[in-house]
């Protein structure tokens, strides 16, 4: 487990070794989730993983096979 410091703007520096282990690269996004009082940071979903995660949520209308369109609908 690593300990980091939160700066005055709410930023933390994730050590390089940890970023490399999970595939976080400079300029890439990350996902944040609060679970049981902890902040969990994960790499962004690939379009394929996003579609798998969303399966079952959309039951009406025509199927959409463009993951960016599905993401846009989900964000609304």
PDB file of N, CA, C and O in Angstrom:
ATOM      1  N   UNK A   1       0.854  -1.180   0.000  1.00  0.00           N
ATOM      2  CA  UNK A   1       0.000   0.000   0.000  1.00  0.00           C
ATOM      3  C   UNK A   1       0.896   1.237   0.000  1.00  0.00           C
ATOM      4  O   UNK A   1       1.905   1.293   0.702  1.00  0.00           O
ATOM      5  N   UNK A   2       0.509   2.207  -0.790  1.00  0.00           N
ATOM      6  CA  UNK A   2       1.261   3.465  -0.887  1.00  0.00           C
ATOM      7  C   UNK A   2       0.471   4.567  -0.187  1.00  0.00           C
ATOM      8  O   UNK A   2      -0.760   4.564  -0.197  1.00  0.00           O
ATOM      9  N   UNK A   3       1.184   5.496   0.412  1.00  0.00           N
ATOM     10  CA  UNK A   3       0.543   6.694   0.954  1.00  0.00           C
ATOM     11  C   UNK A   3       0.951   7.874   0.098  1.00  0.00           C
ATOM     12  O   UNK A   3       2.115   8.006  -0.281  1.00  0.00           O
ATOM     13  N   UNK A   4      -0.019   8.741  -0.209  1.00  0.00           N
ATOM     14  CA  UNK A   4       0.236   9.921  -1.030  1.00  0.00           C
ATOM     15  C   UNK A   4      -0.327  11.139  -0.306  1.00  0.00           C
ATOM     16  O   UNK A   4      -1.040  11.009   0.689  1.00  0.00           O
ATOM     17  N   UNK A   5      -0.001  12.313  -0.812  1.00  0.00           N
ATOM     18  CA  UNK A   5      -0.469  13.570  -0.235  1.00  0.00           C
ATOM     19  C   UNK A   5      -1.456  14.208  -1.206  1.00  0.00           C
ATOM     20  O   UNK A   5      -1.223  14.230  -2.415  1.00  0.00           O
ATOM     21  N   UNK A   6      -2.551  14.721  -0.675  1.00  0.00           N
ATOM     22  CA  UNK A   6      -3.520  15.466  -1.473  1.00  0.00           C
ATOM     23  C   UNK A   6      -3.113  16.927  -1.395  1.00  0.00           C
ATOM     24  O   UNK A   6      -2.986  17.478  -0.302  1.00  0.00           O
ATOM     25  N   UNK A   7      -2.903  17.576  -2.570  1.00  0.00           N
ATOM     26  CA  UNK A   7      -2.484  18.978  -2.533  1.00  0.00           C
ATOM     27  C   UNK A   7      -3.681  19.904  -2.364  1.00  0.00           C
ATOM     28  O   UNK A   7      -4.818  19.443  -2.260  1.00  0.00           O
ATOM     29  N   UNK A   8      -3.433  21.182  -2.337  1.00  0.00           N
ATOM     30  CA  UNK A   8      -4.475  22.182  -2.102  1.00  0.00           C
ATOM     31  C   UNK A   8      -5.567  22.213  -3.155  1.00  0.00           C
ATOM     32  O   UNK A   8      -6.651  22.739  -2.902  1.00  0.00           O
ATOM     33  N   UNK A   9      -5.302  21.662  -4.326  1.00  0.00           N
ATOM     34  CA  UNK A   9      -6.308  21.628  -5.394  1.00  0.00           C
ATOM     35  C   UNK A   9      -6.984  20.267  -5.484  1.00  0.00           C
ATOM     36  O   UNK A   9      -7.744  20.015  -6.419  1.00  0.00           O
ATOM     37  N   UNK A  10      -6.716  19.383  -4.518  1.00  0.00           N
ATOM     38  CA  UNK A  10      -7.360  18.068  -4.499  1.00  0.00           C
ATOM     39  C   UNK A  10      -6.658  17.020  -5.341  1.00  0.00           C
ATOM     40  O   UNK A  10      -7.209  15.942  -5.566  1.00  0.00           O
ATOM     41  N   UNK A  11      -5.461  17.311  -5.806  1.00  0.00           N
ATOM     42  CA  UNK A  11      -4.731  16.386  -6.673  1.00  0.00           C
ATOM     43  C   UNK A  11      -3.840  15.461  -5.854  1.00  0.00           C
ATOM     44  O   UNK A  11      -3.344  15.819  -4.786  1.00  0.00           O
ATOM     45  N   UNK A  12      -3.655  14.254  -6.394  1.00  0.00           N
ATOM     46  CA  UNK A  12      -2.690  13.330  -5.822  1.00  0.00           C
ATOM     47  C   UNK A  12      -1.780  12.852  -6.947  1.00  0.00           C
ATOM     48  O   UNK A  12      -2.169  12.842  -8.115  1.00  0.00           O
ATOM     49  N   UNK A  13      -0.578  12.461  -6.583  1.00  0.00           N
ATOM     50  CA  UNK A  13       0.348  11.898  -7.551  1.00  0.00           C
ATOM     51  C   UNK A  13       0.359  10.391  -7.334  1.00  0.00           C
ATOM     52  O   UNK A  13       0.732   9.911  -6.264  1.00  0.00           O
ATOM     53  N   UNK A  14      -0.052   9.651  -8.358  1.00  0.00           N
ATOM     54  CA  UNK A  14      -0.017   8.194  -8.281  1.00  0.00           C
ATOM     55  C   UNK A  14       1.393   7.771  -8.674  1.00  0.00           C
ATOM     56  O   UNK A  14       1.850   8.100  -9.768  1.00  0.00           O
ATOM     57  N   UNK A  15       2.085   7.051  -7.803  1.00  0.00           N
ATOM     58  CA  UNK A  15       3.459   6.652  -8.120  1.00  0.00           C
ATOM     59  C   UNK A  15       3.547   5.889  -9.440  1.00  0.00           C
ATOM     60  O   UNK A  15       2.659   5.110  -9.786  1.00  0.00           O
ATOM     61  N   UNK A  16       4.633   6.129 -10.167  1.00  0.00           N
ATOM     62  CA  UNK A  16       4.837   5.542 -11.495  1.00  0.00           C
ATOM     63  C   UNK A  16       4.665   4.029 -11.490  1.00  0.00           C
ATOM     64  O   UNK A  16       4.042   3.467 -12.390  1.00  0.00           O
ATOM     65  N   UNK A  17       5.211   3.379 -10.488  1.00  0.00           N
ATOM     66  CA  UNK A  17       5.123   1.911 -10.420  1.00  0.00           C
ATOM     67  C   UNK A  17       3.667   1.437 -10.392  1.00  0.00           C
ATOM     68  O   UNK A  17       3.320   0.452 -11.044  1.00  0.00           O
ATOM     69  N   UNK A  18       2.821   2.137  -9.640  1.00  0.00           N
ATOM     70  CA  UNK A  18       1.406   1.766  -9.573  1.00  0.00           C
ATOM     71  C   UNK A  18       0.688   2.077 -10.876  1.00  0.00           C
ATOM     72  O   UNK A  18      -0.130   1.281 -11.337  1.00  0.00           O
ATOM     73  N   UNK A  19       0.989   3.240 -11.483  1.00  0.00           N
ATOM     74  CA  UNK A  19       0.368   3.595 -12.772  1.00  0.00           C
ATOM     75  C   UNK A  19       0.693   2.539 -13.813  1.00  0.00           C
ATOM     76  O   UNK A  19      -0.179   2.123 -14.576  1.00  0.00           O
ATOM     77  N   UNK A  20       1.939   2.109 -13.847  1.00  0.00           N
ATOM     78  CA  UNK A  20       2.351   1.113 -14.837  1.00  0.00           C
ATOM     79  C   UNK A  20       1.655  -0.229 -14.607  1.00  0.00           C
ATOM     80  O   UNK A  20       1.306  -0.916 -15.567  1.00  0.00           O
ATOM     81  N   UNK A  21       1.453  -0.605 -13.351  1.00  0.00           N
ATOM     82  CA  UNK A  21       0.802  -1.881 -13.035  1.00  0.00           C
ATOM     83  C   UNK A  21      -0.622  -1.962 -13.575  1.00  0.00           C
ATOM     84  O   UNK A  21      -1.080  -3.031 -13.979  1.00  0.00           O
ATOM     85  N   UNK A  22      -1.317  -0.828 -13.581  1.00  0.00           N
ATOM     86  CA  UNK A  22      -2.716  -0.840 -14.034  1.00  0.00           C
ATOM     87  C   UNK A  22      -2.905  -0.233 -15.421  1.00  0.00           C
ATOM     88  O   UNK A  22      -4.028  -0.178 -15.922  1.00  0.00           O
ATOM     89  N   UNK A  23      -1.830   0.218 -16.042  1.00  0.00           N
ATOM     90  CA  UNK A  23      -1.924   0.726 -17.406  1.00  0.00           C
ATOM     91  C   UNK A  23      -2.389   2.165 -17.530  1.00  0.00           C
ATOM     92  O   UNK A  23      -2.895   2.550 -18.584  1.00  0.00           O
ATOM     93  N   UNK A  24      -2.237   2.975 -16.486  1.00  0.00           N
ATOM     94  CA  UNK A  24      -2.569   4.396 -16.595  1.00  0.00           C
ATOM     95  C   UNK A  24      -1.403   5.110 -17.257  1.00  0.00           C
ATOM     96  O   UNK A  24      -0.263   5.016 -16.801  1.00  0.00           O
ATOM     97  N   UNK A  25      -1.698   5.828 -18.341  1.00  0.00           N
ATOM     98  CA  UNK A  25      -0.657   6.528 -19.096  1.00  0.00           C
ATOM     99  C   UNK A  25      -0.902   8.032 -19.036  1.00  0.00           C
ATOM    100  O   UNK A  25      -2.039   8.466 -18.855  1.00  0.00           O
ATOM    101  N   UNK A  26       0.162   8.835 -19.187  1.00  0.00           N
ATOM    102  CA  UNK A  26      -0.011  10.291 -19.176  1.00  0.00           C
ATOM    103  C   UNK A  26      -1.057  10.736 -20.204  1.00  0.00           C
ATOM    104  O   UNK A  26      -1.017  10.320 -21.362  1.00  0.00           O
ATOM    105  N   UNK A  27      -1.972  11.566 -19.776  1.00  0.00           N
ATOM    106  CA  UNK A  27      -3.007  12.083 -20.663  1.00  0.00           C
ATOM    107  C   UNK A  27      -4.221  11.186 -20.785  1.00  0.00           C
ATOM    108  O   UNK A  27      -5.228  11.599 -21.359  1.00  0.00           O
ATOM    109  N   UNK A  28      -4.157   9.969 -20.261  1.00  0.00           N
ATOM    110  CA  UNK A  28      -5.318   9.079 -20.347  1.00  0.00           C
ATOM    111  C   UNK A  28      -6.288   9.414 -19.225  1.00  0.00           C
ATOM    112  O   UNK A  28      -5.926  10.069 -18.248  1.00  0.00           O
ATOM    113  N   UNK A  29      -7.492   8.967 -19.373  1.00  0.00           N
ATOM    114  CA  UNK A  29      -8.492   9.165 -18.332  1.00  0.00           C
ATOM    115  C   UNK A  29      -8.382   8.084 -17.275  1.00  0.00           C
ATOM    116  O   UNK A  29      -7.589   7.150 -17.396  1.00  0.00           O
ATOM    117  N   UNK A  30      -9.177   8.224 -16.253  1.00  0.00           N
ATOM    118  CA  UNK A  30      -9.275   7.223 -15.194  1.00  0.00           C
ATOM    119  C   UNK A  30     -10.698   7.269 -14.659  1.00  0.00           C
ATOM    120  O   UNK A  30     -11.387   8.282 -14.782  1.00  0.00           O
ATOM    121  N   UNK A  31     -11.126   6.177 -14.071  1.00  0.00           N
ATOM    122  CA  UNK A  31     -12.462   6.111 -13.475  1.00  0.00           C
ATOM    123  C   UNK A  31     -12.318   6.160 -11.961  1.00  0.00           C
ATOM    124  O   UNK A  31     -11.437   5.517 -11.390  1.00  0.00           O
ATOM    125  N   UNK A  32     -13.177   6.918 -11.324  1.00  0.00           N
ATOM    126  CA  UNK A  32     -13.180   7.020  -9.864  1.00  0.00           C
ATOM    127  C   UNK A  32     -14.507   6.495  -9.349  1.00  0.00           C
ATOM    128  O   UNK A  32     -15.568   6.772  -9.909  1.00  0.00           O
ATOM    129  N   UNK A  33     -14.424   5.730  -8.270  1.00  0.00           N
ATOM    130  CA  UNK A  33     -15.624   5.159  -7.666  1.00  0.00           C
ATOM    131  C   UNK A  33     -15.443   5.182  -6.154  1.00  0.00           C
ATOM    132  O   UNK A  33     -14.351   4.919  -5.652  1.00  0.00           O
ATOM    133  N   UNK A  34     -16.504   5.494  -5.436  1.00  0.00           N
ATOM    134  CA  UNK A  34     -16.462   5.434  -3.982  1.00  0.00           C
ATOM    135  C   UNK A  34     -17.183   4.160  -3.566  1.00  0.00           C
ATOM    136  O   UNK A  34     -18.345   3.946  -3.911  1.00  0.00           O
ATOM    137  N   UNK A  35     -16.479   3.322  -2.822  1.00  0.00           N
ATOM    138  CA  UNK A  35     -17.052   2.056  -2.374  1.00  0.00           C
ATOM    139  C   UNK A  35     -16.606   1.816  -0.934  1.00  0.00           C
ATOM    140  O   UNK A  35     -15.410   1.773  -0.647  1.00  0.00           O
ATOM    141  N   UNK A  36     -17.559   1.664  -0.047  1.00  0.00           N
ATOM    142  CA  UNK A  36     -17.273   1.410   1.365  1.00  0.00           C
ATOM    143  C   UNK A  36     -16.311   2.444   1.955  1.00  0.00           C
ATOM    144  O   UNK A  36     -15.404   2.097   2.712  1.00  0.00           O
ATOM    145  N   UNK A  37     -16.515   3.716   1.601  1.00  0.00           N
ATOM    146  CA  UNK A  37     -15.694   4.781   2.147  1.00  0.00           C
ATOM    147  C   UNK A  37     -14.304   4.880   1.543  1.00  0.00           C
ATOM    148  O   UNK A  37     -13.458   5.609   2.061  1.00  0.00           O
ATOM    149  N   UNK A  38     -14.054   4.158   0.454  1.00  0.00           N
ATOM    150  CA  UNK A  38     -12.753   4.217  -0.212  1.00  0.00           C
ATOM    151  C   UNK A  38     -12.927   4.740  -1.627  1.00  0.00           C
ATOM    152  O   UNK A  38     -13.955   4.504  -2.261  1.00  0.00           O
ATOM    153  N   UNK A  39     -11.918   5.451  -2.120  1.00  0.00           N
ATOM    154  CA  UNK A  39     -11.921   5.905  -3.506  1.00  0.00           C
ATOM    155  C   UNK A  39     -11.125   4.880  -4.305  1.00  0.00           C
ATOM    156  O   UNK A  39      -9.967   4.598  -3.999  1.00  0.00           O
ATOM    157  N   UNK A  40     -11.762   4.331  -5.327  1.00  0.00           N
ATOM    158  CA  UNK A  40     -11.122   3.327  -6.176  1.00  0.00           C
ATOM    159  C   UNK A  40     -10.849   3.969  -7.529  1.00  0.00           C
ATOM    160  O   UNK A  40     -11.756   4.513  -8.158  1.00  0.00           O
ATOM    161  N   UNK A  41      -9.604   3.904  -7.972  1.00  0.00           N
ATOM    162  CA  UNK A  41      -9.185   4.481  -9.246  1.00  0.00           C
ATOM    163  C   UNK A  41      -8.882   3.335 -10.193  1.00  0.00           C
ATOM    164  O   UNK A  41      -8.083   2.456  -9.873  1.00  0.00           O
ATOM    165  N   UNK A  42      -9.520   3.340 -11.362  1.00  0.00           N
ATOM    166  CA  UNK A  42      -9.279   2.300 -12.357  1.00  0.00           C
ATOM    167  C   UNK A  42      -9.057   2.933 -13.728  1.00  0.00           C
ATOM    168  O   UNK A  42      -9.488   4.060 -13.970  1.00  0.00           O
ATOM    169  N   UNK A  43      -8.385   2.211 -14.622  1.00  0.00           N
ATOM    170  CA  UNK A  43      -8.215   2.727 -15.984  1.00  0.00           C
ATOM    171  C   UNK A  43      -9.580   2.872 -16.662  1.00  0.00           C
ATOM    172  O   UNK A  43     -10.550   2.241 -16.242  1.00  0.00           O
ATOM    173  N   UNK A  44      -9.659   3.693 -17.700  1.00  0.00           N
ATOM    174  CA  UNK A  44     -10.935   3.837 -18.419  1.00  0.00           C
ATOM    175  C   UNK A  44     -11.306   2.532 -19.104  1.00  0.00           C
ATOM    176  O   UNK A  44     -10.445   1.703 -19.397  1.00  0.00           O
ATOM    177  N   UNK A  45     -12.602   2.359 -19.356  1.00  0.00           N
ATOM    178  CA  UNK A  45     -13.083   1.169 -20.047  1.00  0.00           C
ATOM    179  C   UNK A  45     -12.780   1.240 -21.533  1.00  0.00           C
ATOM    180  O   UNK A  45     -12.844   2.307 -22.143  1.00  0.00           O
ATOM    181  N   UNK A  46     -12.456   0.112 -22.097  1.00  0.00           N
ATOM    182  CA  UNK A  46     -12.377   0.032 -23.555  1.00  0.00           C
ATOM    183  C   UNK A  46     -13.811   0.029 -24.084  1.00  0.00           C
ATOM    184  O   UNK A  46     -14.734  -0.279 -23.331  1.00  0.00           O
ATOM    185  N   UNK A  47     -14.019   0.363 -25.350  1.00  0.00           N
ATOM    186  CA  UNK A  47     -15.387   0.315 -25.894  1.00  0.00           C
ATOM    187  C   UNK A  47     -16.034  -1.059 -25.712  1.00  0.00           C
ATOM    188  O   UNK A  47     -17.229  -1.140 -25.428  1.00  0.00           O
ATOM    189  N   UNK A  48     -15.272  -2.129 -25.869  1.00  0.00           N
ATOM    190  CA  UNK A  48     -15.819  -3.473 -25.707  1.00  0.00           C
ATOM    191  C   UNK A  48     -16.247  -3.729 -24.258  1.00  0.00           C
ATOM    192  O   UNK A  48     -17.312  -4.295 -24.011  1.00  0.00           O
ATOM    193  N   UNK A  49     -15.418  -3.313 -23.312  1.00  0.00           N
ATOM    194  CA  UNK A  49     -15.767  -3.487 -21.902  1.00  0.00           C
ATOM    195  C   UNK A  49     -16.977  -2.638 -21.530  1.00  0.00           C
ATOM    196  O   UNK A  49     -17.815  -3.059 -20.733  1.00  0.00           O
ATOM    197  N   UNK A  50     -17.068  -1.438 -22.110  1.00  0.00           N
ATOM    198  CA  UNK A  50     -18.210  -0.568 -21.847  1.00  0.00           C
ATOM    199  C   UNK A  50     -19.496  -1.241 -22.296  1.00  0.00           C
ATOM    200  O   UNK A  50     -20.489  -1.229 -21.569  1.00  0.00           O
ATOM    201  N   UNK A  51     -19.487  -1.830 -23.487  1.00  0.00           N
ATOM    202  CA  UNK A  51     -20.679  -2.506 -24.003  1.00  0.00           C
ATOM    203  C   UNK A  51     -21.051  -3.668 -23.092  1.00  0.00           C
ATOM    204  O   UNK A  51     -22.223  -3.848 -22.762  1.00  0.00           O
ATOM    205  N   UNK A  52     -20.053  -4.462 -22.682  1.00  0.00           N
ATOM    206  CA  UNK A  52     -20.332  -5.584 -21.773  1.00  0.00           C
ATOM    207  C   UNK A  52     -20.925  -5.090 -20.455  1.00  0.00           C
ATOM    208  O   UNK A  52     -21.843  -5.710 -19.917  1.00  0.00           O
ATOM    209  N   UNK A  53     -20.411  -3.991 -19.940  1.00  0.00           N
ATOM    210  CA  UNK A  53     -20.905  -3.452 -18.678  1.00  0.00           C
ATOM    211  C   UNK A  53     -22.340  -2.953 -18.812  1.00  0.00           C
ATOM    212  O   UNK A  53     -23.107  -3.012 -17.851  1.00  0.00           O
ATOM    213  N   UNK A  54     -22.705  -2.468 -19.980  1.00  0.00           N
ATOM    214  CA  UNK A  54     -24.035  -1.895 -20.187  1.00  0.00           C
ATOM    215  C   UNK A  54     -25.067  -2.932 -20.620  1.00  0.00           C
ATOM    216  O   UNK A  54     -26.254  -2.610 -20.684  1.00  0.00           O
ATOM    217  N   UNK A  55     -24.665  -4.149 -20.915  1.00  0.00           N
ATOM    218  CA  UNK A  55     -25.615  -5.171 -21.363  1.00  0.00           C
ATOM    219  C   UNK A  55     -26.730  -5.316 -20.335  1.00  0.00           C
ATOM    220  O   UNK A  55     -26.486  -5.396 -19.131  1.00  0.00           O
ATOM    221  N   UNK A  56     -27.963  -5.348 -20.842  1.00  0.00           N
ATOM    222  CA  UNK A  56     -29.106  -5.518 -19.970  1.00  0.00           C
ATOM    223  C   UNK A  56     -29.733  -4.224 -19.494  1.00  0.00           C
ATOM    224  O   UNK A  56     -30.874  -4.240 -19.031  1.00  0.00           O
ATOM    225  N   UNK A  57     -29.036  -3.107 -19.589  1.00  0.00           N
ATOM    226  CA  UNK A  57     -29.593  -1.835 -19.146  1.00  0.00           C
ATOM    227  C   UNK A  57     -30.539  -1.240 -20.184  1.00  0.00           C
ATOM    228  O   UNK A  57     -31.515  -0.578 -19.834  1.00  0.00           O
ATOM    229  N   UNK A  58     -30.252  -1.476 -21.446  1.00  0.00           N
ATOM    230  CA  UNK A  58     -31.078  -0.912 -22.517  1.00  0.00           C
ATOM    231  C   UNK A  58     -31.933  -2.027 -23.095  1.00  0.00           C
ATOM    232  O   UNK A  58     -31.420  -2.980 -23.681  1.00  0.00           O
ATOM    233  N   UNK A  59     -33.239  -1.899 -22.924  1.00  0.00           N
ATOM    234  CA  UNK A  59     -34.127  -2.961 -23.380  1.00  0.00           C
ATOM    235  C   UNK A  59     -35.094  -2.504 -24.468  1.00  0.00           C
ATOM    236  O   UNK A  59     -35.783  -3.339 -25.055  1.00  0.00           O
ATOM    237  N   UNK A  60     -35.166  -1.209 -24.752  1.00  0.00           N
ATOM    238  CA  UNK A  60     -36.096  -0.704 -25.752  1.00  0.00           C
ATOM    239  C   UNK A  60     -35.349  -0.146 -26.946  1.00  0.00           C
ATOM    240  O   UNK A  60     -34.192   0.261 -26.833  1.00  0.00           O
ATOM    241  N   UNK A  61     -36.015  -0.128 -28.095  1.00  0.00           N
ATOM    242  CA  UNK A  61     -35.444   0.490 -29.281  1.00  0.00           C
ATOM    243  C   UNK A  61     -34.541  -0.451 -30.059  1.00  0.00           C
ATOM    244  O   UNK A  61     -34.362  -1.618 -29.711  1.00  0.00           O
ATOM    245  N   UNK A  62     -33.987   0.099 -31.113  1.00  0.00           N
ATOM    246  CA  UNK A  62     -33.103  -0.660 -31.991  1.00  0.00           C
ATOM    247  C   UNK A  62     -31.736  -0.839 -31.351  1.00  0.00           C
ATOM    248  O   UNK A  62     -31.249   0.066 -30.674  1.00  0.00           O
ATOM    249  N   UNK A  63     -31.109  -1.989 -31.553  1.00  0.00           N
ATOM    250  CA  UNK A  63     -29.745  -2.159 -31.035  1.00  0.00           C
ATOM    251  C   UNK A  63     -28.794  -1.167 -31.699  1.00  0.00           C
ATOM    252  O   UNK A  63     -28.927  -0.861 -32.884  1.00  0.00           O
ATOM    253  N   UNK A  64     -27.846  -0.674 -30.928  1.00  0.00           N
ATOM    254  CA  UNK A  64     -26.838   0.248 -31.439  1.00  0.00           C
ATOM    255  C   UNK A  64     -25.497  -0.448 -31.318  1.00  0.00           C
ATOM    256  O   UNK A  64     -25.116  -0.880 -30.230  1.00  0.00           O
ATOM    257  N   UNK A  65     -24.777  -0.561 -32.425  1.00  0.00           N
ATOM    258  CA  UNK A  65     -23.502  -1.248 -32.315  1.00  0.00           C
ATOM    259  C   UNK A  65     -22.309  -0.307 -32.289  1.00  0.00           C
ATOM    260  O   UNK A  65     -21.165  -0.762 -32.303  1.00  0.00           O
ATOM    261  N   UNK A  66     -22.552   0.991 -32.250  1.00  0.00           N
ATOM    262  CA  UNK A  66     -21.472   1.959 -32.102  1.00  0.00           C
ATOM    263  C   UNK A  66     -21.342   2.293 -30.617  1.00  0.00           C
ATOM    264  O   UNK A  66     -22.225   2.947 -30.062  1.00  0.00           O
ATOM    265  N   UNK A  67     -20.257   1.860 -29.956  1.00  0.00           N
ATOM    266  CA  UNK A  67     -20.141   2.077 -28.512  1.00  0.00           C
ATOM    267  C   UNK A  67     -20.173   3.544 -28.101  1.00  0.00           C
ATOM    268  O   UNK A  67     -20.615   3.854 -26.995  1.00  0.00           O
ATOM    269  N   UNK A  68     -19.719   4.452 -28.955  1.00  0.00           N
ATOM    270  CA  UNK A  68     -19.764   5.870 -28.600  1.00  0.00           C
ATOM    271  C   UNK A  68     -21.196   6.382 -28.561  1.00  0.00           C
ATOM    272  O   UNK A  68     -21.524   7.233 -27.734  1.00  0.00           O
ATOM    273  N   UNK A  69     -22.059   5.871 -29.449  1.00  0.00           N
ATOM    274  CA  UNK A  69     -23.472   6.251 -29.391  1.00  0.00           C
ATOM    275  C   UNK A  69     -24.117   5.710 -28.119  1.00  0.00           C
ATOM    276  O   UNK A  69     -24.912   6.399 -27.479  1.00  0.00           O
ATOM    277  N   UNK A  70     -23.776   4.480 -27.756  1.00  0.00           N
ATOM    278  CA  UNK A  70     -24.310   3.895 -26.525  1.00  0.00           C
ATOM    279  C   UNK A  70     -23.853   4.720 -25.330  1.00  0.00           C
ATOM    280  O   UNK A  70     -24.648   5.004 -24.434  1.00  0.00           O
ATOM    281  N   UNK A  71     -22.591   5.104 -25.305  1.00  0.00           N
ATOM    282  CA  UNK A  71     -22.058   5.907 -24.195  1.00  0.00           C
ATOM    283  C   UNK A  71     -22.793   7.243 -24.114  1.00  0.00           C
ATOM    284  O   UNK A  71     -23.129   7.698 -23.021  1.00  0.00           O
ATOM    285  N   UNK A  72     -23.045   7.875 -25.264  1.00  0.00           N
ATOM    286  CA  UNK A  72     -23.734   9.165 -25.290  1.00  0.00           C
ATOM    287  C   UNK A  72     -25.155   9.012 -24.710  1.00  0.00           C
ATOM    288  O   UNK A  72     -25.598   9.856 -23.931  1.00  0.00           O
ATOM    289  N   UNK A  73     -25.850   7.959 -25.082  1.00  0.00           N
ATOM    290  CA  UNK A  73     -27.196   7.727 -24.565  1.00  0.00           C
ATOM    291  C   UNK A  73     -27.142   7.484 -23.065  1.00  0.00           C
ATOM    292  O   UNK A  73     -27.963   8.014 -22.315  1.00  0.00           O
ATOM    293  N   UNK A  74     -26.176   6.684 -22.625  1.00  0.00           N
ATOM    294  CA  UNK A  74     -26.054   6.350 -21.206  1.00  0.00           C
ATOM    295  C   UNK A  74     -25.772   7.586 -20.364  1.00  0.00           C
ATOM    296  O   UNK A  74     -26.270   7.694 -19.244  1.00  0.00           O
ATOM    297  N   UNK A  75     -24.977   8.524 -20.889  1.00  0.00           N
ATOM    298  CA  UNK A  75     -24.621   9.718 -20.138  1.00  0.00           C
ATOM    299  C   UNK A  75     -25.797  10.651 -19.929  1.00  0.00           C
ATOM    300  O   UNK A  75     -25.793  11.451 -18.993  1.00  0.00           O
ATOM    301  N   UNK A  76     -26.813  10.561 -20.793  1.00  0.00           N
ATOM    302  CA  UNK A  76     -28.005  11.410 -20.636  1.00  0.00           C
ATOM    303  C   UNK A  76     -28.737  10.957 -19.420  1.00  0.00           C
ATOM    304  O   UNK A  76     -29.777  11.521 -19.080  1.00  0.00           O
TER     305      UNK A  76
END
